[in-house]
Each structure stands twice: as C-alpha cells, then as structure tokens.
Amino acid sequence: MKIVADENMARVRELFGDLGELTCLPGRSISPEDVAEADVLLVRSVTRVDSALLAGSRIRFVGTATIGTDHLDLPWLSGAGIVTASAPGCNARSVVEYVLAALFELWRRDRLDWDRRVFGVVGLGNVGARLARTLQGLGLKVVGCDPFVSHPDIRQLPLDELLAEADVLSLHTPLTHDGSYPTWHLFDDSRLRSLRKNTILINTGRGDVVDNTALLRLLREGFLEGSDVALDVWENEPGIDPELLRAVAIGTPHIAGYSQEGKWQGSLMVREALCRFLGKPSGLPLQAESLVEAGSLLMSGTGWRALAGVVESVYPLLHDDAALREVTSASGAPDRKTGFDGLRKNYGVRREFSAWRVQTTVPPDALTLSRLQALGFKVAD
C-alpha cells in the first residue's frame, strides 16, 4: 500500500511508516502526479482535496489531521467511494489558549478591561464552545452564536443581536459558501461597520470569514482600531497582505492550533481511522507522550497581572507575531509565501497549559486560584 502524506503532519513517519510505503511531501504542492499510484492521502488544511487532485488516482482513503474539513470536497469524495476521516477537537484546547494569550496581551496594552467587557463567541463547535466555557470559568460575561448547535450552559443570540451586545469577538466558524448560513465574508464591510466602538476582534477560524480588504479599509479610515485586532488566519494564505499585518495588533501564521498536544492528537486520530479502514489495530504509540508534564512555573502575586505572567511564560505569543512580521518584510511575494509556510513547518515546541504545574510565592486568593484552574493549569500542593 502506498501512502502520500503532508510532511508537516506531526510524527507522520513514526505513526504511518509501518502501515505502507510512505512518501512525505510539502502539503501545498501535492499534485495529481504525486497521488496517481497512491492508495492513501494524508493532509492538513493547506491541501485542497477534490476531483482536480484525485480523479483517476487509486486513492481510497483521505485523512486530514485537522478539525475543519472545508479543504475537502466531501460530496465528490463520497460519490467517488473514497473514505474520509478528520480529527474533530484535536487542537481545540490549543486554539482556546491562543485566544486567551491574545486577550492577556491586549490587556497588557490597556485594550481590555476583563470585568467590563462582554465576550462574544461566533461558532460554538469544539473550539468555540470550549472557549465560551473557559471564559465563563474565569467569571466573565459570555454570549455565543451558532445556528446549528445549542448549548444549555451558554447564552446564545442571533449574530446581529450578539454584535449589538458583545465588544470582544472571537471567530470559530468553518468556511462555507452556500447553505442557510454561509460564512464566506460573514464579516464584510457592512457587518464590520456594525461592530460596537472599540470592539476587539480575534480570528482563529478561517481567514475568508472576514473580508480582509474591507477590514484593512476600515482600519485605514480609523473606523476600526488596529490595536484591537488579532489575526491568526488570513485570506490568500500564504500570500497574506503585508499592509493588513502592519495594521493589526497581533498577527501570526495560522499556528493557533499548533500545540504539541494538538498536533499529536490530530495525527493519532487519523491513524486510528486509517487502521479501522484497514482492519488493523492502531497501537497508538504516542498516546502517553502527551501526558508528560512540561515542568513547573512560579506565579508571583495575585489577580489578572499574576495570571498574565503565567500565560506569557508558557506561551509568549509575541514571538510568533514578531517572526511573521520579519518574514513578511521580505521584498518579494514568493519570499513572503515561503517564509509564512516555513514558520508553520518549523514551528517550535509549545505545550498546553495543562502540561504545566504552577507554584505560588504567596497564597493566592480564592478567585485567582479558581481562575488559574479555569485556564487549565495544575496547581502545586
């Protein structure tokens, strides 16, 4: 059996090398010629999988180590008799922690008053629902929006009603172009202009959910404040607009879900699905690795400032922001595209909050302690 895989899948050789003849390639450049004689294709979000790629090939199984599947033409794949598998929820915690790190950074810049803001979560799937519950665990006011799901523990409103109330928005919708609730350019010029003054906008879902041209125009006009915008996803990746990057407070190269745990889990879930397809035991050789603690941290003081210090020490988000700004400053678009993908391919080790144990220099007050636990940290005895 021949397997073609995105070389950027975590532990792809260890997890799939024993299942067949494995060829690893850059995900963006996988071509019909590469898969013509293959039986299995393993991808991440950068590979568009449709008839243009697979028609005439021997592929019978496609696995994507991602939560989303909008890069897969699922109706065509089903009609062609090709089995598909994804990894729902694999990196949900990682994306939530990215959003929290962005919020703490904006708090440092005096752009966020935790207790006075209403946090709106658009899209309540694996990521959005987890974020909403984490924010509620921090004692914050939260409202969500998702026409497809209902969570009794999360207050939900139609989108335009949510926008009239919330002044922090975190976007977690899939990318869809049709149906009752298409999300392509869901936040177009008109909807962006409807946002409350000084609304914080964070997008870690799909770049095309926000009309990037309209967003840049409103930032230039001063209708929106760039100091209130954080983007991890962009239209036209990897060829992102360098002017938009310069205009926003935080910009990163689509790595919100790139924690070690998230990447491990995504690959493991695809291996499990492929083994079921092949009628083989999965083995799951890396399952225990994600349970190993990363180490211990020291928290000084109490309150939001102490929590911000702990979050920043675990995930210094501005390092990712600085790296993207550096590669995007390259003179030519091809160099910028290569740099964007290079940051994703060579991304360093980032462990989730739950891998860390926090020690305190002084006994924390009950509220700080409960918030530390709501963030997911272990607390030393």
SULCOR-V899793 format. One record per pair of residues at least 12 apart in sequence whose ideal C-beta (glycine too) atoms are under 10 Angstrom apart, sorted by the first residue. I is the first residue (numbers start at 0). J is the second residue. Records with the same first field share a line. If there is no record, write none. Layout:
BEGIN
I: J + J
END
This chain:
BEGIN
0: 18 + 19 + 20 + 21 + 37 + 38 + 39 + 57 + 59 + 60 + 273 + 277
1: 19 + 20 + 21 + 22 + 34 + 35 + 36 + 37 + 38 + 39 + 40 + 57 + 58
2: 15 + 16 + 18 + 19 + 20 + 21 + 22 + 23 + 37 + 38 + 39 + 40 + 41 + 60 + 62 + 273
3: 20 + 21 + 22 + 23 + 24 + 29 + 30 + 33 + 34 + 35 + 36 + 37 + 38 + 39 + 40 + 41 + 42 + 46 + 56 + 58
4: 16 + 21 + 22 + 23 + 24 + 26 + 29 + 37 + 39 + 40 + 41 + 42 + 43 + 62 + 64 + 266 + 269
5: 23 + 24 + 25 + 26 + 27 + 28 + 29 + 40 + 41 + 42 + 43 + 44 + 45 + 46 + 63 + 64 + 344
6: 22 + 23 + 24 + 25 + 26 + 29 + 43 + 344
7: 23 + 24 + 25 + 26 + 27 + 42 + 43 + 45 + 64 + 257 + 262 + 340 + 343 + 344 + 345 + 346
8: 23 + 26 + 41 + 42 + 43 + 62 + 63 + 64 + 65 + 262 + 265 + 266 + 269 + 270
9: 43 + 64 + 89 + 257 + 259 + 260 + 261 + 262 + 263 + 264 + 265 + 266 + 267 + 285
10: 262 + 263 + 266 + 267 + 270 + 284 + 285 + 288
11: 23 + 41 + 64 + 266 + 269 + 270
13: 266 + 270 + 284 + 285
14: 41 + 64 + 263 + 266 + 267 + 269 + 270 + 271 + 273 + 281 + 282 + 283 + 284 + 285
15: 39 + 41 + 62 + 266 + 269 + 270 + 273 + 274
17: 270 + 279 + 282 + 284
18: 39 + 270 + 273 + 274 + 277 + 279 + 281 + 282
19: 37 + 38 + 39 + 273 + 277
20: 36 + 37 + 38
21: 37 + 39 + 41
22: 34 + 36 + 37
23: 41
24: 46
25: 45 + 46 + 340 + 344
26: 41 + 42 + 43 + 44 + 45 + 46 + 47 + 70 + 340 + 343 + 344
27: 43 + 45 + 46 + 47 + 236 + 237 + 336 + 340
28: 45 + 46 + 340
29: 41 + 42 + 45 + 46 + 47 + 48 + 52
30: 51 + 52
31: 50 + 51 + 52 + 53 + 54 + 55 + 56
32: 56
33: 52 + 56
34: 48 + 52 + 53 + 55 + 56 + 57 + 58 + 61
35: 53 + 55 + 56 + 57 + 58
36: 56 + 57 + 58
37: 53 + 56 + 57 + 58 + 59 + 60
38: 56 + 57 + 58 + 59 + 60 + 277
39: 57 + 58 + 59 + 60 + 61 + 62 + 82 + 269 + 273 + 276 + 277
40: 52 + 53 + 56 + 58 + 59 + 60 + 61 + 62 + 63 + 81 + 83
41: 60 + 61 + 62 + 63 + 64 + 84 + 266 + 269 + 270 + 273
42: 61 + 62 + 63 + 64 + 65 + 70 + 71 + 269
43: 63 + 64 + 65 + 70 + 86 + 256 + 262 + 265 + 266 + 343
44: 63 + 64 + 65 + 66 + 67 + 68 + 69 + 70 + 71 + 174 + 205 + 232 + 236 + 253 + 256
45: 65 + 70 + 236 + 237 + 253 + 340 + 343
46: 61 + 63 + 70 + 71
47: 69 + 70 + 71 + 72
48: 61 + 63 + 68 + 70 + 71 + 72 + 73 + 75 + 76 + 81 + 83
49: 70 + 71 + 72 + 73 + 74 + 75 + 76 + 79
50: 72 + 75 + 76 + 78 + 79
51: 72 + 75
52: 72
53: 72 + 75 + 76 + 79 + 81
54: 75 + 79
56: 79 + 81
58: 76 + 79 + 81 + 82
59: 79 + 80 + 81 + 82 + 276
60: 76 + 81 + 82 + 83 + 84 + 269 + 272 + 273 + 276 + 277
61: 73 + 76 + 81 + 82 + 83 + 84 + 85 + 269 + 273
62: 82 + 83 + 84 + 85 + 86 + 265 + 266 + 268 + 269 + 270 + 271 + 272 + 273 + 276
63: 83 + 84 + 85 + 86 + 265 + 268 + 269
64: 84 + 85 + 86 + 89 + 90 + 261 + 262 + 263 + 264 + 265 + 266 + 267 + 268 + 269 + 270
65: 85 + 86 + 87 + 89 + 90 + 256 + 261 + 265 + 268 + 269
66: 85 + 86 + 87 + 88 + 89 + 90 + 91 + 94 + 124 + 125 + 126 + 171 + 173 + 204 + 256 + 261 + 265
67: 85 + 86 + 87 + 124 + 126 + 172 + 173 + 174 + 204 + 205 + 256
68: 83 + 84 + 85 + 86 + 87 + 173 + 174
69: 172 + 173 + 174 + 175 + 176 + 182 + 183 + 205 + 207
70: 174 + 205
71: 83 + 85
73: 85
82: 272 + 273 + 275 + 276
83: 272
84: 268 + 269 + 270 + 271 + 272 + 273 + 275 + 276
85: 265 + 268 + 269 + 272
86: 125 + 261 + 262 + 264 + 265 + 266 + 267 + 268 + 269 + 271 + 272
87: 124 + 125 + 126 + 265 + 268
88: 124 + 125 + 126 + 128 + 129 + 261 + 264 + 265 + 268
89: 125 + 256 + 258 + 260 + 261 + 262 + 263 + 264 + 265 + 266 + 267 + 268 + 269
90: 125 + 126 + 255 + 256 + 257 + 258 + 260 + 261 + 262 + 263 + 264 + 265 + 351
91: 124 + 125 + 126 + 127 + 128 + 129 + 130 + 171 + 256 + 261 + 264
92: 125 + 126 + 129 + 130 + 133 + 256 + 258 + 260 + 261 + 264 + 351 + 352 + 353 + 375
93: 126 + 203 + 254 + 255 + 256 + 257 + 258 + 259 + 260 + 261 + 262 + 264 + 265 + 314 + 349 + 350 + 351 + 352
94: 125 + 126 + 127 + 129 + 130 + 169 + 171 + 203 + 204 + 231 + 254 + 255 + 256 + 257 + 258 + 261
95: 125 + 126 + 127 + 128 + 129 + 130 + 131 + 132 + 133 + 134 + 169 + 171 + 203 + 255 + 256 + 351 + 352 + 374 + 375
96: 130 + 133 + 255 + 256 + 258 + 261 + 310 + 313 + 314 + 316 + 349 + 350 + 351 + 352 + 353 + 374 + 375
97: 126 + 130 + 169 + 201 + 203 + 229 + 231 + 249 + 251 + 254 + 255 + 256 + 257 + 258 + 314 + 316 + 319 + 349
98: 118 + 120 + 126 + 127 + 130 + 133 + 134 + 167 + 169 + 170 + 171 + 201 + 202 + 203 + 229 + 231 + 255
99: 130 + 133 + 134 + 137 + 169 + 306 + 307 + 310 + 314 + 316 + 352 + 373 + 374 + 375
100: 229 + 249 + 255 + 307 + 310 + 311 + 313 + 314 + 315 + 316 + 317 + 319 + 352
101: 169 + 199 + 201 + 203 + 228 + 229 + 230 + 231 + 248 + 249 + 251 + 255 + 314 + 316 + 317 + 320
102: 116 + 118 + 134 + 137 + 139 + 167 + 169 + 199 + 201 + 229 + 307 + 310
103: 303 + 304 + 306 + 307 + 308 + 309 + 310 + 311 + 314 + 316 + 374
104: 229 + 248 + 249 + 307 + 310 + 311 + 315 + 316 + 317 + 320
105: 167 + 199 + 201 + 226 + 227 + 228 + 229 + 248 + 249
106: 303 + 304 + 306 + 307 + 310
107: 303 + 304 + 307 + 308 + 311 + 317
108: 226 + 227 + 248 + 249
109: 226
110: 167 + 197 + 199 + 224 + 226 + 227 + 248
111: 166 + 167 + 197 + 199 + 227 + 303
112: 166 + 303
113: 134 + 137 + 138 + 139 + 140 + 167 + 303 + 306 + 370
114: 138 + 139 + 140 + 303
115: 140 + 166
116: 134 + 139 + 140 + 165 + 166 + 167 + 197 + 198 + 199
117: 139 + 140 + 141 + 142 + 161 + 164 + 165 + 166 + 167 + 168 + 195
118: 130 + 131 + 134 + 135 + 137 + 139 + 140 + 141 + 142 + 143 + 165 + 166 + 167 + 168 + 169 + 199
119: 131 + 140 + 141 + 142 + 143 + 144 + 156 + 158 + 161 + 162 + 163 + 164 + 165 + 166 + 167 + 168 + 169 + 170 + 194 + 195 + 198 + 199 + 200
120: 132 + 134 + 141 + 142 + 143 + 144 + 145 + 153 + 155 + 161 + 165 + 167 + 168 + 169 + 170 + 171
121: 142 + 143 + 144 + 145 + 158 + 161 + 162 + 165 + 168 + 169 + 170 + 171 + 172 + 182 + 185 + 186 + 202 + 204 + 208
122: 143 + 144 + 145 + 147 + 148 + 169 + 170 + 171 + 172 + 173 + 182 + 185 + 204 + 205 + 208
123: 143 + 144 + 145 + 146 + 147 + 148 + 149 + 150 + 153 + 155 + 171 + 172
124: 145 + 147 + 148 + 171 + 172 + 173 + 204
125: 171
126: 169 + 170 + 171 + 172 + 203 + 204 + 255 + 256
127: 143 + 144 + 145 + 148 + 150 + 153 + 169 + 170 + 171 + 172 + 203 + 204
128: 143 + 145 + 148 + 150 + 152 + 153 + 171
129: 171
130: 143 + 169 + 171 + 201 + 203
131: 143 + 145 + 150 + 152 + 153 + 154 + 155 + 169 + 171
132: 150 + 152 + 153 + 373
133: 352 + 373 + 374 + 375
134: 153 + 167 + 169 + 373
135: 152 + 153 + 154 + 373
136: 369 + 370 + 372 + 373 + 374 + 375
137: 303 + 306 + 366 + 369 + 370 + 371 + 373 + 374
138: 366 + 369 + 370 + 373
139: 167 + 370 + 373
140: 154 + 164 + 165 + 167
141: 153 + 154 + 165 + 167 + 169
142: 154 + 155 + 156 + 160 + 161 + 164 + 165
143: 155 + 156 + 161 + 165 + 169 + 171
144: 156 + 157 + 158 + 159 + 160 + 161 + 162 + 165 + 168 + 172
145: 158 + 171 + 172 + 180
146: 158 + 179 + 180
147: 172 + 173 + 178 + 179 + 180
158: 172 + 180 + 185 + 186 + 190 + 193
159: 190 + 193
162: 186 + 190 + 191 + 193 + 194 + 195 + 198
163: 193 + 194 + 195
164: 195
165: 194 + 195 + 198 + 199
166: 194 + 195 + 196 + 197 + 198 + 199 + 227
167: 195 + 197 + 198 + 199 + 200 + 201 + 227
168: 186 + 194 + 195 + 198 + 199 + 200 + 201 + 202 + 227
169: 199 + 200 + 201 + 202 + 203 + 204 + 229
170: 182 + 185 + 186 + 200 + 201 + 202 + 203 + 204 + 205 + 208 + 209 + 230 + 232
171: 201 + 202 + 203 + 204 + 205 + 208
172: 185 + 186 + 202 + 204 + 205 + 208
173: 204 + 205 + 208
174: 204 + 205 + 206 + 207 + 208 + 232
175: 205 + 207 + 208
176: 207
181: 208
182: 204 + 205 + 207 + 208 + 209
183: 205 + 207 + 208 + 210
184: 207 + 208 + 209 + 210 + 211 + 212 + 213 + 234
185: 204 + 205 + 207 + 208 + 209 + 210
186: 200 + 202 + 208 + 209 + 210 + 211 + 213 + 214
187: 209 + 210 + 212 + 213 + 214
188: 210 + 212 + 213 + 214 + 216 + 217 + 222
189: 210 + 213
190: 209 + 210 + 213
191: 209 + 210 + 213 + 214 + 216 + 217 + 218 + 222 + 223
192: 213 + 217 + 220 + 222 + 223
194: 217 + 222 + 223 + 227
196: 222 + 223 + 224 + 227
197: 223 + 224 + 226 + 227
198: 223 + 224 + 227 + 228
199: 224 + 226 + 227 + 228 + 229 + 248
200: 214 + 223 + 224 + 227 + 228 + 229 + 230 + 247 + 248
201: 227 + 228 + 229 + 230 + 231 + 248 + 249 + 255
202: 214 + 228 + 229 + 230 + 231 + 232 + 233 + 247 + 255
203: 229 + 230 + 231 + 232 + 251 + 253 + 254 + 255 + 256
204: 231 + 232 + 255
205: 232 + 233 + 234 + 236 + 253
206: 230 + 231 + 232 + 233 + 234 + 235 + 236 + 239 + 253
207: 232 + 233 + 234 + 235 + 236
208: 232 + 234
209: 228 + 230 + 232 + 233 + 234 + 243
210: 234
211: 230 + 232 + 233 + 234 + 235 + 239 + 240 + 242 + 243
212: 234 + 240 + 243
214: 228 + 230 + 234 + 240 + 243 + 246 + 247
215: 240 + 242 + 243 + 244 + 245 + 246 + 247
217: 246
218: 242 + 243 + 245 + 246 + 247
219: 242 + 246
223: 246 + 247
224: 246 + 247 + 248
225: 243 + 245 + 246 + 247 + 248 + 249
226: 246 + 247 + 248 + 249
227: 247 + 248
228: 243 + 246 + 247 + 248 + 249 + 250
229: 247 + 248 + 249 + 250 + 251 + 255 + 316 + 320
230: 243 + 244 + 246 + 247 + 248 + 249 + 250 + 251 + 253 + 323
231: 249 + 250 + 251 + 252 + 253 + 254 + 255 + 256 + 257 + 316 + 319 + 320 + 323
232: 251 + 252 + 253 + 254 + 255
233: 250 + 251 + 252 + 253 + 323 + 339
235: 336
236: 252 + 253 + 336 + 339 + 340 + 343
237: 252 + 253 + 326 + 327 + 332 + 333 + 335 + 336 + 337 + 338 + 339 + 340 + 341 + 342 + 343
238: 332 + 333 + 335 + 336 + 339
239: 252 + 253 + 323 + 327 + 332 + 335 + 336 + 339
240: 327 + 335
241: 323 + 324 + 327 + 328 + 329 + 332 + 335
242: 327
243: 327
244: 320 + 323 + 324 + 327 + 328 + 335
245: 324 + 327 + 328
247: 320
248: 320
249: 316 + 317 + 319 + 320 + 323
250: 319 + 320 + 321 + 323 + 324 + 327
251: 316 + 317 + 318 + 319 + 320 + 321 + 322 + 323 + 324 + 342
252: 319 + 320 + 322 + 323 + 326 + 327 + 338 + 339 + 340 + 341 + 342 + 343 + 346
253: 323 + 339 + 340 + 342 + 343
254: 316 + 319 + 322 + 323 + 342 + 343 + 346 + 347 + 349
255: 316 + 319
257: 319 + 342 + 343 + 346 + 347 + 348 + 349
258: 289 + 314 + 346 + 348 + 349 + 350 + 351 + 352 + 353 + 354
259: 288 + 289 + 291 + 293 + 346 + 347 + 348 + 349 + 350 + 351 + 354
260: 288 + 289 + 290 + 349 + 350 + 351 + 353 + 354
261: 289 + 349 + 351
262: 289 + 346 + 349
263: 285 + 286 + 288 + 289
264: 285 + 286 + 289
266: 285
267: 281 + 282 + 283 + 284 + 285 + 286 + 288 + 289
268: 281
270: 282 + 283 + 284 + 285
271: 283
289: 350 + 351 + 353 + 354
290: 353 + 354
291: 350 + 354
292: 350 + 353 + 354 + 355 + 356 + 377
293: 313 + 348 + 349 + 350 + 351 + 352 + 353 + 354 + 355 + 356
294: 313 + 350 + 354 + 355 + 356
295: 355 + 356 + 357 + 358 + 377 + 379
296: 308 + 309 + 310 + 312 + 313 + 352 + 355 + 356 + 357 + 358 + 359 + 376 + 377 + 379
297: 309 + 312 + 357 + 358 + 359 + 360 + 379
298: 312 + 357 + 358 + 359 + 360 + 361 + 363 + 367 + 368 + 371 + 376 + 378 + 379
299: 359 + 360 + 361
300: 359 + 360 + 361 + 363 + 367
301: 359 + 361 + 362 + 363 + 364 + 365 + 366 + 367 + 368 + 370 + 371
302: 363 + 364 + 366 + 367 + 370
303: 367 + 370
304: 367
305: 357 + 359 + 360 + 361 + 363 + 364 + 367 + 370 + 371
306: 357 + 363 + 367 + 370 + 371 + 373 + 374 + 376
309: 352 + 355 + 357 + 359 + 371 + 374 + 376
310: 352 + 371 + 374 + 376
312: 355 + 357
313: 349 + 350 + 351 + 352 + 354 + 355 + 357 + 374 + 376
314: 349 + 350 + 351 + 352
315: 349
316: 349
318: 347 + 349
319: 342 + 346 + 347 + 349
322: 338 + 341 + 342 + 345 + 346 + 347
323: 335 + 338 + 339 + 342
325: 338 + 342
326: 338 + 339 + 340 + 341 + 342
327: 339 + 342
351: 375 + 376
352: 371 + 374 + 375 + 376 + 377
353: 374 + 375 + 376 + 377
354: 375 + 376 + 377
355: 375 + 376 + 377
356: 376 + 377 + 378 + 379 + 380
357: 371 + 372 + 374 + 376 + 377 + 378 + 379
358: 378 + 379 + 380
359: 371 + 378 + 379
363: 378
END
